Amino acid sequence: MAVAPAAAPAAAQPSRDAPRACGPHPALSRSVHHLVAHDRIAGAAVLVTGAGPDAPCARWTATDGTAELRTGRPMNTTDRLRVGSVTKTFTATVVLQLAAERRLSLDAPVERYLPGLIRGGAYDGRRITVRQLLQHTSGLPDYLDAPEWQHIERLRYRHFEPRRLIARALRLPRPEHAWHYATTNYLVAGLIVREVTGHSPEAEISRRIIAPLGLRDTYWPGDETRVRGPHSHSYFTADDGRRVDGTAWNTTFGGVGGALVSTPADLTRFARALLTGRLLPAPQRAEMRRTVAADPDRLWPGARYGLGLISSPLSCGGSWWGHAGTVPGGHRALVATGPDGRAVALNEVPATLQAEQDFLDVVDQALCESPSAERTPA
């Protein structure tokens, strides 16, 4: 999906909300500028937070391009945006919390919790486990691969129900590979959460994660098509080649696999809480980080997938852990945590193969560049 070019931006500068003590981060700023100048996305914003209160640089940002093409408002790291499949990590966390509470088993079949939901043809819920749902090894297809989703703008204001989307997926051919990224898996996981708790998965995620962590800019939009409060806009190219503002969208099609609205600050707070043990006991965190090789055609070379977490290698050694997300209207997001505990959230992840590589370079620079070596004298 192409993203329309923005007006020529000024050179990337650390945004106004960056602490003065951090100084410039030229490698990160150059890589963010490249996304806008060469990959032709409207704008990009990166927020990096240090490993803790004693880190030499606690927080820094890099932005480029525009948050809204109509007004030319500059990109920033405080705007809300649709975070797409980063939502999956929230959902997986709640499933693992329920496993820690012994209210469900990761290795139990889907049939135990949702009798008859997955039956017939090439799919059998008696042979698919909860773990396989979270890991995308269930063998279920993605309903977003159905032909009607090739014309996304025709569906942007429709309401969708999880069971109908799952039923649509079950009419598609079985995927060729053992690992197959499919939001279908997470809609099924959400129904399991509802069955086990008696509450909607959205309510459980809000109660267990969003409220306790004080994620004030993170919310479920439901059928509301507009993003509340200050937000960056997203853009896509329609079938007739027109540049279209895709910010207003009914994201019930994504549900607990892709509907959340958030901000970079909220995402980094969530990522740090998750990976430092505030949300999950050690055994469940270990389960989450047991990965399998991902299909590079559906993620990128070197990526591995755990239970709602992506792992990807860094040039400076080790790997980052997190998740990327995309919604059809053009919003793209990523949150990642590096080996030293540094966290990064990126707004506007490109869609082309080359842009994908450039995006990975942004993440690499954010997590590998020295947090303080570039500091300028007072």
VENMO-V822339 format. One record per helix or strand of 3 or more residues. SS is the DSSP state (~ for helix, > for strand). FROM is the first residue (numbers start at 1). TO is the last residue. If there is no record, write none. Layout:
# VENMO-V822339
SS,FROM,TO / SS,FROM,TO
This chain:
# VENMO-V822339
~,20,22 / ~,26,37 / >,43,49 / >,59,68 / >,80,82 / ~,84,100 / ~,110,113 / ~,125,127 / ~,130,135 / ~,143,145 / ~,147,150 / ~,152,155 / ~,162,169 / ~,183,197 / ~,201,210 / >,235,237 / >,243,245 / ~,251,253 / ~,255,257 / >,260,262 / ~,264,275 / ~,282,288 / >,310,313 / >,319,326 / >,332,337 / >,343,347 / ~,353,368
